[in-house]
């Protein structure tokens, strides 16, 4: 059988495509996370809120007080520390938070959680958490759910100029009250 230059080019192209697909599938498989990345957003007038976090799964484990110990700083999810971005100032649990991007850490306990808004960004977990960089701390009560939530979930429940940011996992839920500020008149 004679090979023409065109056939030789087709064979090389075939092998190049196979090599590309193998390389892509290996790198794609490495990018898959056990705790997938998730984003929750909300908008009220000029205020946009975005929370980026990773979603660990329950998988039959005892979560709070065991996998996530009570009384210790938690990254509030998995992998990188959870981050919140707000485009205008808001009131969170009665205190003003300036527009910007912050990390969210928590200290879970059986009946309440300490919520921590921190200025450090790009942290892996809570390993390098620095309390001196806290922008605010406050305590919210735990609400027990009757049903189990398999994936750790952060959501925003908007109601006009107020909202609740909520964290829910297993049978535990905490709500963080938010109030959107009216835009300041332009001079």
C-alpha positions as a Markdown table, in Angstrom:
| # | Residue | x | y | z |
|---|---|---|---|---|
| 1 | Unk | 0.0 | 0.0 | 0.0 |
| 2 | Unk | 1.4 | 3.4 | -1.0 |
| 3 | Unk | 1.3 | 6.3 | 1.4 |
| 4 | Unk | 0.7 | 9.6 | -0.1 |
| 5 | Unk | 1.7 | 12.9 | 1.6 |
| 6 | Unk | -2.0 | 13.6 | 2.2 |
| 7 | Unk | -2.5 | 10.2 | 3.9 |
| 8 | Unk | 0.6 | 10.8 | 6.0 |
| 9 | Unk | -0.7 | 14.2 | 7.1 |
| 10 | Unk | -4.1 | 12.6 | 8.0 |
| 11 | Unk | -2.3 | 10.0 | 10.2 |
| 12 | Unk | -0.3 | 12.7 | 12.0 |
| 13 | Unk | -3.5 | 14.8 | 12.5 |
| 14 | Unk | -5.3 | 11.7 | 13.8 |
| 15 | Unk | -2.5 | 11.0 | 16.4 |
| 16 | Unk | -2.3 | 14.7 | 17.3 |
| 17 | Unk | -6.1 | 14.7 | 18.0 |
| 18 | Unk | -5.8 | 11.5 | 20.1 |
| 19 | Unk | -2.9 | 13.0 | 22.1 |
| 20 | Unk | -4.8 | 16.2 | 22.7 |
| 21 | Unk | -7.9 | 14.4 | 23.9 |
| 22 | Unk | -5.8 | 12.2 | 26.3 |
| 23 | Unk | -4.0 | 15.2 | 27.7 |
| 24 | Unk | -7.3 | 17.2 | 28.1 |
| 25 | Unk | -9.1 | 14.3 | 29.8 |
| 26 | Unk | -6.2 | 13.8 | 32.3 |
| 27 | Unk | -6.0 | 17.5 | 33.1 |
| 28 | Unk | -9.8 | 17.7 | 33.3 |
| 29 | Unk | -9.9 | 14.7 | 35.7 |
| 30 | Unk | -7.3 | 16.5 | 37.9 |
| 31 | Unk | -9.5 | 19.6 | 38.1 |
| 32 | Unk | -12.5 | 17.6 | 39.4 |
| 33 | Unk | -13.1 | 18.4 | 43.0 |
| 34 | Unk | -14.6 | 16.2 | 45.6 |
| 35 | Unk | -16.2 | 19.4 | 47.0 |
| 36 | Unk | -17.3 | 21.3 | 44.0 |
| 37 | Unk | -17.1 | 25.1 | 43.7 |
| 38 | Unk | -20.3 | 26.9 | 44.0 |
| 39 | Unk | -21.5 | 30.6 | 43.7 |
| 40 | Unk | -24.6 | 32.2 | 45.1 |
| 41 | Unk | -25.6 | 35.8 | 44.1 |
| 42 | Unk | -28.2 | 38.4 | 44.8 |
| 43 | Unk | -29.0 | 41.9 | 43.5 |
| 44 | Unk | -30.9 | 44.7 | 45.0 |
| 45 | Unk | -30.9 | 48.0 | 43.0 |
| 46 | Unk | -27.1 | 48.9 | 42.7 |
| 47 | Unk | -26.0 | 46.3 | 45.2 |
| 48 | Unk | -24.7 | 43.0 | 44.0 |
| 49 | Unk | -23.6 | 40.2 | 46.5 |
| 50 | Unk | -21.6 | 37.2 | 45.3 |
| 51 | Unk | -20.4 | 34.4 | 47.6 |
| 52 | Unk | -17.9 | 31.8 | 46.3 |
| 53 | Unk | -17.4 | 28.6 | 48.3 |
| 54 | Unk | -16.9 | 24.9 | 47.9 |
| 55 | Unk | -19.6 | 22.4 | 48.8 |
| 56 | Unk | -18.5 | 19.4 | 51.0 |
| 57 | Unk | -20.9 | 16.5 | 51.2 |
| 58 | Unk | -22.3 | 14.8 | 54.3 |
| 59 | Unk | -21.8 | 11.2 | 53.0 |
| 60 | Unk | -23.2 | 9.6 | 56.1 |
| 61 | Unk | -20.8 | 11.4 | 58.4 |
| 62 | Unk | -21.6 | 13.3 | 61.6 |
| 63 | Unk | -20.9 | 16.9 | 60.6 |
| 64 | Unk | -21.0 | 19.5 | 63.4 |
| 65 | Unk | -19.2 | 18.6 | 66.5 |
| 66 | Unk | -17.2 | 15.9 | 64.7 |
| 67 | Unk | -16.1 | 16.6 | 61.1 |
| 68 | Unk | -16.4 | 20.3 | 61.8 |
| 69 | Unk | -15.4 | 20.6 | 65.5 |
| 70 | Unk | -17.3 | 22.9 | 67.8 |
| 71 | Unk | -15.4 | 26.0 | 69.0 |
| 72 | Unk | -12.8 | 26.1 | 66.2 |
| 73 | Unk | -12.5 | 28.4 | 63.3 |
| 74 | Unk | -13.9 | 26.8 | 60.1 |
| 75 | Unk | -13.4 | 27.9 | 56.5 |
| 76 | Unk | -17.2 | 27.7 | 56.0 |
| 77 | Unk | -17.1 | 25.1 | 53.3 |
| 78 | Unk | -14.2 | 23.2 | 51.8 |
| 79 | Unk | -11.0 | 23.9 | 49.9 |
| 80 | Unk | -10.3 | 27.7 | 49.8 |
| 81 | Unk | -11.8 | 30.0 | 52.4 |
| 82 | Unk | -15.3 | 31.2 | 51.4 |
| 83 | Unk | -15.3 | 34.7 | 50.0 |
| 84 | Unk | -18.0 | 37.4 | 49.7 |
| 85 | Unk | -18.0 | 40.3 | 47.4 |
| 86 | Unk | -20.4 | 43.3 | 47.7 |
| 87 | Unk | -20.5 | 46.2 | 45.3 |
| 88 | Unk | -21.9 | 48.8 | 47.7 |
| 89 | Unk | -22.0 | 49.2 | 51.5 |
| 90 | Unk | -24.5 | 47.0 | 53.3 |
| 91 | Unk | -25.7 | 46.5 | 56.9 |
| 92 | Unk | -24.9 | 42.9 | 58.1 |
| 93 | Unk | -26.3 | 41.9 | 61.5 |
| 94 | Unk | -26.7 | 45.6 | 62.4 |
| 95 | Unk | -23.2 | 46.7 | 61.4 |
| 96 | Unk | -22.1 | 48.5 | 58.2 |
| 97 | Unk | -19.8 | 46.5 | 56.0 |
| 98 | Unk | -18.0 | 48.5 | 53.3 |
| 99 | Unk | -18.1 | 47.4 | 49.7 |
| 100 | Unk | -15.3 | 45.0 | 48.8 |
| 101 | Unk | -14.3 | 41.4 | 49.0 |
| 102 | Unk | -13.8 | 39.5 | 52.3 |
| 103 | Unk | -13.3 | 36.0 | 53.6 |
| 104 | Unk | -16.0 | 34.4 | 55.7 |
| 105 | Unk | -15.0 | 32.2 | 58.5 |
| 106 | Unk | -17.2 | 30.7 | 61.2 |
| 107 | Unk | -16.9 | 29.1 | 64.7 |
| 108 | Unk | -19.7 | 26.6 | 64.9 |
| 109 | Unk | -21.2 | 25.6 | 68.3 |
| 110 | Unk | -24.3 | 23.5 | 69.1 |
| 111 | Unk | -26.7 | 26.5 | 69.7 |
| 112 | Unk | -24.9 | 29.4 | 68.0 |
| 113 | Unk | -22.2 | 30.3 | 65.4 |
| 114 | Unk | -19.8 | 33.1 | 65.5 |
| 115 | Unk | -19.6 | 34.6 | 62.0 |
| 116 | Unk | -16.3 | 36.3 | 61.0 |
| 117 | Unk | -15.8 | 38.7 | 58.1 |
| 118 | Unk | -12.0 | 38.9 | 57.5 |
| 119 | Unk | -9.9 | 41.1 | 55.2 |
| 120 | Unk | -7.5 | 38.3 | 54.1 |
| 121 | Unk | -8.2 | 36.8 | 50.7 |
| 122 | Unk | -7.0 | 33.8 | 48.7 |
| 123 | Unk | -6.5 | 31.5 | 51.8 |
| 124 | Unk | -6.6 | 27.8 | 51.6 |
| 125 | Unk | -8.9 | 26.6 | 54.4 |
| 126 | Unk | -8.5 | 28.4 | 57.8 |
| 127 | Unk | -4.8 | 27.4 | 58.3 |
| 128 | Unk | -3.5 | 30.9 | 58.0 |
| 129 | Unk | -6.5 | 32.6 | 59.5 |
| 130 | Unk | -5.4 | 35.8 | 61.2 |
| 131 | Unk | -7.8 | 37.2 | 63.8 |
| 132 | Unk | -6.1 | 40.6 | 63.6 |
| 133 | Unk | -7.5 | 40.9 | 60.1 |
| 134 | Unk | -11.2 | 40.5 | 61.2 |
| 135 | Unk | -13.4 | 43.3 | 60.0 |
| 136 | Unk | -16.4 | 42.1 | 62.1 |
| 137 | Unk | -17.6 | 39.3 | 64.3 |
| 138 | Unk | -21.0 | 38.5 | 65.6 |
| 139 | Unk | -23.1 | 35.6 | 66.9 |
| 140 | Unk | -26.2 | 34.1 | 65.3 |
| 141 | Unk | -28.4 | 31.3 | 66.6 |
| 142 | Unk | -28.6 | 27.8 | 65.1 |
| 143 | Unk | -31.9 | 26.7 | 63.6 |
| 144 | Unk | -32.4 | 23.0 | 63.5 |
| 145 | Unk | -33.9 | 21.5 | 60.3 |
| 146 | Unk | -36.1 | 18.4 | 60.3 |
| 147 | Unk | -34.6 | 17.2 | 57.0 |
| 148 | Unk | -31.0 | 16.5 | 56.2 |
| 149 | Unk | -29.2 | 18.7 | 53.6 |
| 150 | Unk | -26.5 | 16.5 | 51.9 |
| 151 | Unk | -24.4 | 19.3 | 50.4 |
| 152 | Unk | -23.2 | 22.3 | 52.4 |
| 153 | Unk | -25.1 | 25.2 | 50.9 |
| 154 | Unk | -24.9 | 28.9 | 51.1 |
| 155 | Unk | -27.9 | 30.9 | 49.9 |
| 156 | Unk | -29.4 | 34.3 | 49.9 |
| 157 | Unk | -33.1 | 34.8 | 50.7 |
| 158 | Unk | -33.9 | 38.3 | 49.4 |
| 159 | Unk | -37.0 | 40.3 | 50.5 |
| 160 | Unk | -36.8 | 43.8 | 48.9 |
| 161 | Unk | -34.2 | 45.8 | 50.9 |
| 162 | Unk | -33.5 | 43.1 | 53.4 |
| 163 | Unk | -32.2 | 39.5 | 53.0 |
| 164 | Unk | -30.9 | 36.5 | 54.9 |
| 165 | Unk | -27.6 | 34.9 | 53.9 |
| 166 | Unk | -28.0 | 31.4 | 55.1 |
| 167 | Unk | -25.6 | 28.4 | 55.7 |
| 168 | Unk | -27.3 | 25.0 | 55.8 |
| 169 | Unk | -25.8 | 21.5 | 56.1 |
| 170 | Unk | -27.0 | 18.3 | 57.6 |
| 171 | Unk | -29.8 | 19.4 | 60.0 |
| 172 | Unk | -28.2 | 22.7 | 60.9 |
| 173 | Unk | -29.0 | 26.2 | 59.5 |
| 174 | Unk | -27.8 | 29.7 | 60.4 |
| 175 | Unk | -29.3 | 32.9 | 59.1 |
| 176 | Unk | -27.3 | 36.2 | 58.8 |
| 177 | Unk | -29.6 | 39.3 | 58.5 |
| 178 | Unk | -28.6 | 41.8 | 55.7 |
| 179 | Unk | -30.0 | 45.2 | 54.9 |
| 180 | Unk | -29.3 | 46.9 | 51.6 |
| 181 | Unk | -28.6 | 50.6 | 51.8 |
| 182 | Unk | -30.4 | 53.0 | 49.5 |
| 183 | Unk | -28.1 | 54.5 | 46.9 |
| 184 | Unk | -26.7 | 57.9 | 48.0 |
| 185 | Unk | -27.9 | 60.8 | 45.8 |
| 186 | Unk | -25.3 | 62.0 | 43.4 |
| 187 | Unk | -24.3 | 65.6 | 43.7 |
